[in-house]
């Protein structure tokens, strides 16, 4: 009976390498293309820099958190001093944050070149409350007064300084600019420690604004030069408050009032 003989030869590592090398190279190319061009899965946690406690910025961040939670995404909200601090956080690669609210008109104060806008979200009217026997028609009439403009890092302060400077009022001049915002600014105005205060969405709570609007001894500034302001500051929008739009029962305001407001954008890292 014939029994075939099998001959076992040693494996040639050179031949094996020549055979496997093209497949290894192809695998590396496929992985590189996948990582470079294929979008990764959406994150399950997003970090947002918002605003001061109770501010309009933080209130809106809370609304985003509820919507994202329904999609299985957790929104971690970081309080801040406001728009300027939000911009600085987003521009700092070493700070762990993904998105944030930034007021229009302050992009030049930070490095926004590597940031992208997800769109304008809402307006933040500039509310100037003051105490005076008669209504004032120009911001320049506040020259020599004590004016609360908000804390460093808030968009309210940046805009207040810009508007006052356009009216000849600057730090170091006859006026005294106070680092007060929100409830502290309201108390200073009511207690006679301030003559006027600037409030905006990132520096005051809606409750504080409502209280001042309904305080008889306090007046809300009417930007009668609204058209001039929006032409001078391109990031501002002119808004009109019809009679009774703030309180129908008390007919507040009693007549048409003009407001100016920047928009707030939701900025994100790419």
C-alpha positions, 0 to 999 in steps of 0.5 A, a space after each residue: 500500500 502506497 503511503 504519501 509522504 508530506 513535506 513540511 517546510 519552514 515558514 518564511 517570515 519574509 514571505 509572510 511580511 510581504 503577504 500581510 503588509 498590504 493588509 496592515 497598511 490598508 487597515 491603517 488607512 481605513 482607521 485614519 479615514 474613519 477618525 478624520 472624516 466620519 463624525 463621532 457619536 454625539 456626546 452624552 454630557 455637554 458643559 455650558 457656561 451661563 451667567 450669574 445665579 438667577 440671571 436670564 442667562 442661567 434661566 435659559 440654560 436651565 431650559 436647554 438642560 430640560 430639552 437635552 435631558 429628553 434626548 439622553 444628554 446631560 447639560 452641566 451648567 457653570 455659573 459665570 459673571 456673564 458674557 465676557 467671562 463666557 467668551 474668555 472661557 470658550 477661548 481658553 483651550 485649557 478650560 473645560 467647556 463646550 458652549 456658552 451664551 455671549 452677548 453681541 458686540 464683545 467678540 473683539 474683547 476675546 479670541 473668537 476666531 476658533 469659535 462658531 455660532 449656533 445662532 442668535 437666541 434672544 434679545 437682552 434689552 439695556 434697562 437703565 433705571 434712575 431716580 430724578 424729579 423729572 424724566 431725563 432724555 439723554 444719557 449725558 444727563 447722568 454726568 456727575 452721578 453715581 452709576 452702577 454698571 455691573 461687575 467685571 466679566 459681565 456683558 452689561 458692564 461692557 455695554 454700559 461703558 460703551 454707551 456712557 463713553 459715547 455720551 462723554 462719561 468715563 471712569 476717572 471723570 466727574 461720574 462715579 462708576 460702581 461695580 454693582 449688579 442685580 439685587 445689590 444695584 437695586 438696593 443701592 438705587 433705592 437706598 440713595 447710594 446710586 443715582 442710576 443703574 444698568 441692568 441686563 440679562 447676564 447681570 440681573 434676575 427677572 424678579 429684580 427688573 420687575 420690582 424696579 419697574 413697579 417701584 413708583 420712585 424709580 424711572 426707566 430710561 427711554 432711549 429716544 435716540 434709539 435710531 442713533 444708537 443702533 446706527 452708532 453701534 451696529 450690534 444693537 437693535 431698536 425695540 419698542 414697548 407699547 403702552 401697557 406691555 409691561 403691566 396692563 393693569 397699571 398701564 406700564 409704560 404709560 406711553 410708547 418707550 424705545 429700548 435698545 438691545 444686543 442679541 445673545 448668541 450661543 457660541 460653541 467650540 468646533 
